[in-house]
């Protein structure tokens, strides 16, 4: 993609979180002195981000684009019954469909880093509902590439944007850093950015490197589920981006450790956002094919990502930025060969073998701006 190619040209200098950490200790390098810092509204809260030449924005090791910004969708808003939502093309980060992240490894890695990537895959798949699968021709996928920097570092685009995502890793990236970056790919922000963080930690701005202050912004509409988790792999430690003293401590004054593996809270929170699926890949429905069985009707309250409701005879699941319609109650929907394939989007540069839907039919890209029809979705 054009944007991704531009981003790949950036020289990343280990300025992000555990980006420059060893497996057990953090070793943050000197920060760049000149940045294009702008203020944006992210999930209803102002944050400071660096505008990159590629057009993306860096918020620490989290990469955002314009679609992430603006006032967040009202989290108590009604589902839109009767109109099928288009997966992947609403503003902002979206969940990955079918709990599956298809991936392409772009090259440039040593065998050692490839082994660490596989260990990070294993970390997520061993105890959560998330699956990583090497891409064949799926429309939704991430690209994992090297940023060329000789460091244990990484950045990731937050969630699924359109139908794509990316993770960029340093030449010495380890399992813990890669596991953390995959957390951003799944849609998680850092733990210390949670809306409830001030109830659990004290922040000490005077001890934070000036270029990293924005990484401690509080976000009012954060979606990291469950209780505040000091052991989360998405949490900074007490000395991440420190000038000497602690950058944050627990309310009782205890040090927050550097976490190298998924915590129990990471696992339960991920499984809440990405509910379980049957072995055949289908949703956990009842024996009669009524996907709404046991699901409560929508009420005017706030819902967490991953929660399901019924509304006017349809089943919905809460996504990061709105509701996704999963089907009609009491109706067993035949499996379509277009299932999981996104509708054509003119803003995306497609690759050979990509599939899209358009006006009820399935198409495959065969190059030279040409699509071949694979027949009706039904």
N, C-alpha and C positions, 0 to 999 in steps of 0.2 A: 504494500500500500504506500501511497505517496507520503503520508504523514509518518509512517513507520520508518521509511527509508531516510527521511530527514532526521528523525530522532536518533537513528543509528549512527549518524555522523557526529553526534555530540560527544565531547570528551568528558566522561564522568570521572570525578576525582575523589571517590570514596567519601561523599558528603552525607550519606544517608544512614541513619539508625545503626543497626548491627551491620550495616553495609561494610564497614571497615573493621569489624570485630573479628577476633579469633574465636575458636569454638567456645572458650570459657571466659575470655576477657575481651573488653571493648577497647579499641585503640583508634580513636577518631583522628583523622588527619586534618591538616590545615584547610580552612574553608576558602573558597574563591572570594576575591575581594570585590568583584563587580557583578551585580545581579540586577535583573529587571524585576523588581518586586512590585506586585499589584495586590489590591484587596479584592476578593471575590466573595459572593454569598454562596455558601455550601450547606445544603440541608437546613437553610434558614438562619445560619450563623455566619458572621464575617470571619474569613481566614486570610492570611497573607500567603501568597504563592509566588513562585518564580516563573515568569513567562519565558518559555524556551523558544529558540529559533524555529523549532519544528511546528509551533503553534499549540503544543501541549503546555501544561502547567505542572510544575513539580511542587508537591507539598511533602517535603522529606523524600522518602522513597516511594510515595504514592504519586502516580501520574494521573492527571485529570485533563479533561478537555471541556470545551464550552458547554457541552450537553449536561455536565455535572452541576453547573452553577444555576443560581436563581432560587427563588422561594420554593421550598420543597412542597410536593403535593400534600394536601391536608391528610394526615394519617387517620382521620376519622371519616374521610370521604366515602361516598357510596360506591359500590361496584356499578359497572355499566352493563346492566342485564340486557341480554338479547343481542349484543354486539360483540363479536369474537375479537379479543385482543390480539394484536400482532406481536408475537414474541420477538424481542430484540431490537425494536425500532422506536421505543418510547424514549424520552429524554432521560439522561442520567444512567448510572450503573444499573444493570439488570442481573438477575440470577441466571446461571447457566442452565439450559434446558436438560431435562432428564437426569439431573444430578451428575452430568458427565462433562468433563473438559477434554475435548479433542485437542491434540497438540501437534505442532511441527517443531522439530529442533533444527534450527537454521544452520548449524555448523559453527566451527571456530572454537570448539571445546576440546580439552584434553580428555583422555579416557577417565582420568580421576574425577573431573567435574561431571562427566556423564554418569559416573557411578553415584555421585552425590545427588544428582537430579533424580535418579531412580530411587534412592533412599528417601528423598522427600516425597515422591509419589507414594511410596510404601507407607510413610508416616501418616498421610491423609487417608489412604484407602483401608488401612488395617483396622481402624476403629470409627470411621465416619461413613456416611452414605455416599460420599464423593467418589467418583471413579475417573481415572485418567486413561485416555485411549489414544493411541497414535492415529492421527488423521489419515483417512483415505480420500474421501471426497465430501465429507461433511461440511455444511455451510458455516457452522459455528466452530471456531477453533482459536487457540492462542498460538503465537509464535514465540518460541524460546530461543534467544540469541545472545551472543556475547557482546558486551560493550567495549571490549578490548582493553579494559583497565586491569592492571596487575594488583587486584585487591579482592578481599572476601566481601563482595558487595552485590547489590541488586536493586532494581526498581521494577514496578509493575503497574500497569493500567488497572484502575479500580473497576472490578466487575466486568460484565459483558457489555460492550459498547457497539451498537449495531449488531453484528454477529461475530465480532472479533475481540481480541485482547492480546496483550504481549507481556512478556517478562524478559528483562535484560539482566545478565549476570556478569560478574567479574571473572577473571581468569583463575581465581582461587576460591570461588564460591563454594561454601560448604552446605551440608544438608540443612542445618538450622536456619541459615539465611534464606535458602531456597524455599524451605517450608514456610517461613514468614512471608515471603513474597507471594507464594501461592494463596496465602490467607487474604492478601489484598485482591488477588484475582477473583476470589470467591465473593468479595464485596466487603470484607472487614476493614475498618480503619483501626488506628492504634487505640489501645485501651485507655491511655491517659487523655484521649480526646472525647471520651464519653460524656454525655450530658450530666451524669451523676458523679463524676470523678471527684468533685470537691467534698463529697461526703466521706471519701475514703483516703485521699492523699492530700498532702500539702506540697504545693509547687514553689520553688525558690528561683524566681527569674534572675536574681543577681548571680546565680551560679551557672546559668545556661549560656553557652556560646551565642553571641548576638545573632548570628545567621540562622540559628536553630530555634529561636524563640517561638516562631510561628508553629512549630511542630507540637507545641503544648497548648494550642488553641482548644477551647472547649466547643463542642458541636452540640447544639441543643437537640437536634433530631437524629442522634446517632442510632445505629441499629445493632450494635454488638449485643447479643442477647444474654440473659442470665445475670447473675450477680457480678459486681466488679471483681476482676480476677487478677491478683498480683502475680500469679504463676502463668498467665497467658503468654503464648509465644508472640502475641501481638502487642505486648506491653514493653515500654522502655524500662531500663533498669534505673537505679538511683544515680548512676554515673554516666548515662548516655548523654553525649554532648555537654559534659561537665567542664567547667573552667578550673575545677579543683574540688569544690564542695559538692554535696549532693544536689541534684536537680529536682528531686522529689523524694519524699518519705511517706510511709503510712501515717495515719493520724496518730498512731501510738509512738511514732518516731523510729520505726524499724526500717531497715534498708530493703529495697525491692531488688531481687536478684535478676541477673541476666538469664533468661529462660531459653533453653535450646531444643525443647521438645513440646509437643502439644500437651496442654493441661487437660484435666477432666472437664473444666469449663469450656475449653476450646472444642472438645469433642461433643459435649451435650449441646452447646450453642450452634455448632455447625449442623448437627442433626435436627435441630429445631428449625433452622432456616431452610435446610434441604431435607424435607421429610423422607422417610424410608420408602423403598420401592420393592415390589415382588421380584423374585428371581427372573421372571420373564420380562422385566423391564417396565411392567405396567404399574399404574397407581394401586395403592392398597385399597381396593374397593370391596364391597360385600359380595356375597355369592350371587345375588340377583342382578349384578351389574349396575346397581343404584349407587353412584359415586357420592351421593349426598347423605347416605345412611350414617347417622350419628353425628352429623355436622350441624352446629347451631346456626340459626338464622342471623344475618347481619344486624347489629345494633349500633347506635350512634356512640361508639367509643373508639379508642385508639387500639390498633392491632399491630402485633409484631410480624416481621417478615417471616413467612413460612406458615402463618396461621391460615386456616381455611374457614369459609363461611358459605351459607347458601343465601341467595337473594333472588326473589321473583322466579324461582324454579331453576336456577343455575348454580353451579359450584364455582367458587372463586378462591384463589390463593393470593395472599398479600406478597407483593414484590417490593423492592426497594423504593420504587417511585409510583406505585399504584397497584391495581388489582389485575390479575391474570385470570381470564375465564377458562376453566378446565373442562366444562361440559354441561350438559343439561341433566337435571336430576331425573332419575328413573329411566334414562335412555342410554342404552349401551351403544357407544359409538364405534363402528368398525374401524380397525386399524387402517389408516391411510398411508400410501407409499410416500405422501408428502409430510408425514408426521416428523416433527423436529427440523424441517427445512424452512428457512425464512423466506419471506416474500422478497422479490427483487427490490433493490434499493439503488437508485441512480447515483448516490454519493459514494458507493463502494467500488473499488477496483477489484474485479474478480480474477481468480486464477484458474488455470486449466483444470477441469474436473469439478469445479464448484457447481453445486446445485441450488436452484431457487424455485420458488413458486410464482406464478404470474397468471392472474385471472382464472384460477382453478386448475391450472396445469403445472406439471413438473418439467423443468428444463435443466440441461447440463451445458456448461460453458466449454466449447471446443476450440477456443482461440480465435484471434483475428476478429474480435467483436461479434462473434457468431454463437448462437445458442441452438442446441438441438432439442426438440420436444421428446419427452419420455412418456407422454400421454397424460390423460386426466388424472387428477389426484384421487378421484373416486373410482 
